[in-house]
Amino acid sequence: MALELTTVDAFTDTPFAGNPAAIAILDSFPPDSLMQAVALEMNLSETAYVVRRGDGDHDLRWFTPTVEVDLCGHATLAAAHLLGGRARFHTRSGLLQCAPADDGWIEMDFPADRPVQVEPPVELGLPGMVWFGTGRWDALAELREPSSVRNLVPDLTRIAATGKRLVIVTAAGDRPGIDFVSRVFAPNTGIPEDPVTGSAHCTLAAHWGRRLGREVLVGEQASPRGGTVRTRLNGDRVVLAGQAVTMAHVTLTI
């Protein structure tokens, strides 16, 4: 059996930046154990499987190297990019619709995840933390200085102890055109630091929209690879927009 995958750098227009995902477009899902094994073999933040439906829509599932996840933005963007920019995906998080914007970016309609302020874990130990909260999936820590986000050397053991899928560390933007910066750590899903995380921006857009009193924002994820995500709040939904670059075609013989 040969399994064809395409790797795509998402949330960037530049090769070797953004967040790489491996995408397989299939007629049916392979066994779960095989999909997980392939994700481990690809060793990217996500490997996604897209299955055509009779009505023109697609089913979509996402796997990290260690687990299947409920929501992934960059692999959804990568899949929509391969399908021409317009797609309707049925997922564990409901229907996700994607469409090309006028400037060539791809917009994705995702559920917003507004974090609620809670007492931070004392052992987290982040420098200059001014706010801590949790959403449906993730925890978010706002720091006073964007330089603290950019220069953070995370203690992954402490981050994993929160029990959350992701811990998002963020601060206000520090350059023109950027409203907030962030980094995302996900040791509980086998990802020490995720390069650019679309689903985290479901939480970031809600948090910074409330902070700044604006619905339209631009975020920079300041990982070593880096990437840009445009966000637009729309009630209990958020539109995430990004670009993507096809990088490679891979054939696995199984």
Sequence and secondary structure as in RCSB ss.txt:
>XXXX:A:sequence
MALELTTVDAFTDTPFAGNPAAIAILDSFPPDSLMQAVALEMNLSETAYVVRRGDGDHDLRWFTPTVEVDLCGHA
TLAAAHLLGGRARFHTRSGLLQCAPADDGWIEMDFPADRPVQVEPPVELGLPGMVWFGTGRWDALAELREPSSVR
NLVPDLTRIAATGKRLVIVTAAGDRPGIDFVSRVFAPNTGIPEDPVTGSAHCTLAAHWGRRLGREVLVGEQASPR
GGTVRTRLNGDRVVLAGQAVTMAHVTLTI
>XXXX:A:secstr
 EEEEEEEEES SSTT SEEEEEEEESS   HHHHHHHHHHHTSSEEEEEEE TTS EEEEEE SS EES  HHH
HHHHHHHTTS EEEEETTEEEEEEE TTS EEEEEE    EE    TT   TTEEEEEE SS EEEEES HHHHH
T    HHHHHTT  S EEEEEE  STT SEEEEEEEGGGTEEEESS TTHHHHHHHHHHHHHT SEEEEEE SSS
 EEEEEEEETTEEEEEE EEEEEEEEEE 
